[in-house]
Amino acid sequence: MKLQGKVALVTGGGHGIGAGIARRLAEAGADVAVAGRKMEPLEAMASEIRGMGRRAAVISADVSQWDQVQNMVKATMDELGGLDIAVNNAGVIRIKGIEEMTEEDWDFIHSVNAKGTFLCCKAEVEAMKPKGWGRIINVSSIAGKEGFPTLSAYSASKFAVVGFTNALAKELARTGITVNAICPGIIATNMWRGDAGLAAKWRKEGETEEESWKRNQAVLIPQGEAQTPEDMGDLAVYLATAPHVTGQSINVCGGVVSH
Ligand SMILES: NC(=O)c1ccc[n+]([C@@H]2O[C@H](COP(=O)([O-])OP(=O)(O)OC[C@H]3O[C@@H](n4cnc5c(N)ncnc54)[C@H](O)[C@@H]3O)[C@@H](O)[C@H]2O)c1
């Protein structure tokens, strides 16, 4: 197995894309720590991973808080014996036009998506450098490559992740640590489904959330169907093994964005 003997950490690993990534990393042989704020889904993911014969750890952490991020990395190393692969996936969205968007919305989105990515990378690099090997995989978005209406703050935070990933990769290029990002397209997680999700917010008059979800897939995605969390997991496994891919932000989006 490609990742046997490696230890991975996935933030936001209990839900959606993070769960798909944790699943694929474990299937490829890695022991996996899942971290986040809600314990129940993290525990469920950890027992799935243990069911595959891998070791798992559950860590409570808010990625926007430096002390909690430091503890998260330390707990991974204490419980699983090291840190080889870090997937900084935790993220938040608020869907609002500029008139409605408050300073608090902007700060909240950036504190998790942009600052959270920076804090996680900072702690992870410290753990990986002595070993001279590491794989950091940030999760940005196609909204980190192109703007979408009502996502201006979210988009700005995800563009930040793309730029940060590229600069950090160059800074670390001779340390054995690669830094890349995955840019997911459209996936039916909490970000799209439910009352606060994009399908509901981007509903046309008279449309149900389900109708909006189907229309948005048909209109926005050249392939006509959404991607899955496991699609992101497949790319994470590749990036966790590839020695000479660094500084890249790679779209998995059915053709929505091509740069
Ligand atoms: N779903 C999509 O279509 C889509 C598209 C592009 C990018 N993304 C990105 O993928 C990542 C995962 O999102 P998802 O779609 O699975 O949505 P999700 O809401 O299901 O997952 C987000 C995860 O992040 C965790 N989280 C949020 N704030 C946190 C914090 N401060 N500290 C620790 N954990 C925190 C949540 O608990 C949750 O587990 C996000 O970075 C998101 O921006 C999603």
The ligand as an SDF file (V2000), in Angstrom:
LIG
                    3D

 44 48  0  0  0  0  0  0  0  0999 V2000
  -18.5160   21.5680   -1.1460 N   0  0  0  0  0  0  0  0  0  0  0  0
  -18.0060   22.2340   -2.1410 C   0  0  0  0  0  0  0  0  0  0  0  0
  -18.6110   22.3200   -3.2190 O   0  0  0  0  0  0  0  0  0  0  0  0
  -16.6380   22.8830   -2.0070 C   0  0  0  0  0  0  0  0  0  0  0  0
  -16.1170   23.4810   -3.1570 C   0  0  0  0  0  0  0  0  0  0  0  0
  -14.8630   24.0690   -3.0840 C   0  0  0  0  0  0  0  0  0  0  0  0
  -14.1470   24.0500   -1.8950 C   0  0  0  0  0  0  0  0  0  0  0  0
  -14.6920   23.4740   -0.7920 N   0  0  0  0  0  0  0  0  0  0  0  0
  -13.8550   23.4910    0.4180 C   0  0  0  0  0  0  0  0  0  0  0  0
  -13.7180   22.1740    0.9220 O   0  0  0  0  0  0  0  0  0  0  0  0
  -13.4640   22.2160    2.3260 C   0  0  0  0  0  0  0  0  0  0  0  0
  -14.4230   21.2630    3.0170 C   0  0  0  0  0  0  0  0  0  0  0  0
  -15.7420   21.7540    2.8700 O   0  0  0  0  0  0  0  0  0  0  0  0
  -17.0320   20.7950    2.7110 P   0  0  0  0  0  0  0  0  0  0  0  0
  -17.6350   21.1030    1.4070 O   0  0  0  0  0  0  0  0  0  0  0  0
  -16.6730   19.4030    3.0380 O   0  0  0  0  0  0  0  0  0  0  0  0
  -18.0080   21.4330    3.7840 O   0  0  0  0  0  0  0  0  0  0  0  0
  -18.3770   20.9960    5.2690 P   0  0  0  0  0  0  0  0  0  0  0  0
  -19.0590   22.1740    5.8560 O   0  0  0  0  0  0  0  0  0  0  0  0
  -19.0790   19.6830    5.2570 O   0  0  0  0  0  0  0  0  0  0  0  0
  -16.9600   20.7730    5.9500 O   0  0  0  0  0  0  0  0  0  0  0  0
  -16.2090   21.7860    6.5430 C   0  0  0  0  0  0  0  0  0  0  0  0
  -15.4710   21.1790    7.7050 C   0  0  0  0  0  0  0  0  0  0  0  0
  -14.6380   22.1550    8.3160 O   0  0  0  0  0  0  0  0  0  0  0  0
  -14.8530   22.1160    9.7140 C   0  0  0  0  0  0  0  0  0  0  0  0
  -14.5340   23.4200   10.2890 N   0  0  0  0  0  0  0  0  0  0  0  0
  -15.1180   24.6080   10.0070 C   0  0  0  0  0  0  0  0  0  0  0  0
  -14.5510   25.5950   10.7380 N   0  0  0  0  0  0  0  0  0  0  0  0
  -13.5710   25.0140   11.4910 C   0  0  0  0  0  0  0  0  0  0  0  0
  -12.6340   25.4910   12.4280 C   0  0  0  0  0  0  0  0  0  0  0  0
  -12.5820   26.7900   12.7710 N   0  0  0  0  0  0  0  0  0  0  0  0
  -11.7750   24.6170   13.0010 N   0  0  0  0  0  0  0  0  0  0  0  0
  -11.8170   23.3030   12.6710 C   0  0  0  0  0  0  0  0  0  0  0  0
  -12.6940   22.7760   11.7930 N   0  0  0  0  0  0  0  0  0  0  0  0
  -13.5580   23.6320   11.2050 C   0  0  0  0  0  0  0  0  0  0  0  0
  -16.3120   21.7420    9.8700 C   0  0  0  0  0  0  0  0  0  0  0  0
  -16.6300   21.2620   11.1550 O   0  0  0  0  0  0  0  0  0  0  0  0
  -16.4420   20.6760    8.7870 C   0  0  0  0  0  0  0  0  0  0  0  0
  -16.0090   19.4260    9.2560 O   0  0  0  0  0  0  0  0  0  0  0  0
  -13.6240   23.6730    2.7430 C   0  0  0  0  0  0  0  0  0  0  0  0
  -12.3550   24.2790    2.8680 O   0  0  0  0  0  0  0  0  0  0  0  0
  -14.4070   24.2710    1.5800 C   0  0  0  0  0  0  0  0  0  0  0  0
  -14.1970   25.6440    1.4700 O   0  0  0  0  0  0  0  0  0  0  0  0
  -15.9120   22.9010   -0.8130 C   0  0  0  0  0  0  0  0  0  0  0  0
  1  2  1  0
  2  3  2  0
  2  4  1  0
  4  5  1  0
  4 44  2  0
  5  6  2  0
  6  7  1  0
  7  8  2  0
  8  9  1  0
  8 44  1  0
  9 10  1  0
  9 42  1  0
 10 11  1  0
 11 12  1  0
 11 40  1  0
 12 13  1  0
 13 14  1  0
 14 15  2  0
 14 16  1  0
 14 17  1  0
 17 18  1  0
 18 19  2  0
 18 20  1  0
 18 21  1  0
 21 22  1  0
 22 23  1  0
 23 24  1  0
 23 38  1  0
 24 25  1  0
 25 26  1  0
 25 36  1  0
 26 27  1  0
 26 35  1  0
 27 28  2  0
 28 29  1  0
 29 30  1  0
 29 35  2  0
 30 31  1  0
 30 32  2  0
 32 33  1  0
 33 34  2  0
 34 35  1  0
 36 37  1  0
 36 38  1  0
 38 39  1  0
 40 41  1  0
 40 42  1  0
 42 43  1  0
M  CHG  2   8   1  16  -1
M  END
$$$$
